[in-house]
Amino acid sequence: MEELEKIDHEIVKNVLKMSVMNNASLSQYQKQQAINIIDRAAQQADWIIEMLKMYGYIKKD
């Protein structure tokens, strides 16, 4: 993954996490669970992108 693409993904992930942390209707437990899910989803998305590139469905950098 290209460096700028990695930075973009980190920005999106951090904005999602900040939105969760600033949500007053969630308990601390719910916030932590949501952050864990965001991290897991981002990791899975990165893996899928790499697989699609490896198999030629997405043009490599």
C-alpha positions as CSV (number, residue, x, y, z in Angstrom):
1,M,0.0,0.0,0.0
2,E,1.3,3.4,-0.9
3,E,2.3,5.7,1.9
4,L,-0.3,8.4,1.1
5,E,-3.0,5.6,1.0
6,K,-1.9,4.4,4.4
7,I,-2.1,7.9,5.8
8,D,-5.6,8.4,4.4
9,H,-6.7,5.1,6.0
10,E,-5.3,6.2,9.3
11,I,-7.1,9.5,9.1
12,V,-10.4,7.8,8.4
13,K,-9.9,5.3,11.2
14,N,-9.0,8.1,13.7
15,V,-12.0,10.2,12.7
16,L,-14.3,7.2,13.3
17,K,-12.7,6.6,16.7
18,M,-13.0,10.3,17.7
19,S,-16.7,10.2,16.7
20,V,-17.2,7.2,19.0
21,M,-15.3,8.7,21.9
22,N,-17.3,12.0,21.6
23,N,-20.6,10.2,21.6
24,A,-22.2,11.0,25.0
25,S,-24.9,8.3,24.6
26,L,-22.3,5.4,24.8
27,S,-20.9,3.9,27.9
28,Q,-17.1,3.4,28.3
29,Y,-17.6,-0.3,27.6
30,Q,-19.6,0.5,24.4
31,K,-16.9,3.0,23.3
32,Q,-14.1,0.4,23.8
33,Q,-16.1,-2.2,21.9
34,A,-16.7,0.2,19.0
35,I,-13.1,1.1,18.8
36,N,-12.0,-2.5,18.8
37,I,-14.5,-3.2,15.9
38,I,-13.1,-0.2,14.0
39,D,-9.6,-1.5,14.4
40,R,-10.6,-5.0,13.3
41,A,-12.6,-3.7,10.3
42,A,-9.7,-1.5,9.2
43,Q,-7.3,-4.4,9.4
44,Q,-9.6,-6.6,7.4
45,A,-10.1,-3.9,4.8
46,D,-6.4,-3.5,4.3
47,W,-6.0,-7.3,3.9
48,I,-8.7,-7.4,1.3
49,I,-7.2,-4.5,-0.6
50,E,-3.8,-6.3,-0.6
51,M,-5.4,-9.6,-1.8
52,L,-7.3,-7.7,-4.6
53,K,-4.0,-6.1,-5.7
54,M,-2.1,-9.5,-5.5
55,Y,-4.7,-11.1,-7.8
56,G,-4.8,-8.2,-10.3
57,Y,-8.3,-6.9,-9.6
58,I,-6.8,-3.6,-8.4
59,K,-3.8,-2.0,-10.1
60,K,-0.7,-2.1,-7.9
61,D,1.1,1.2,-7.1
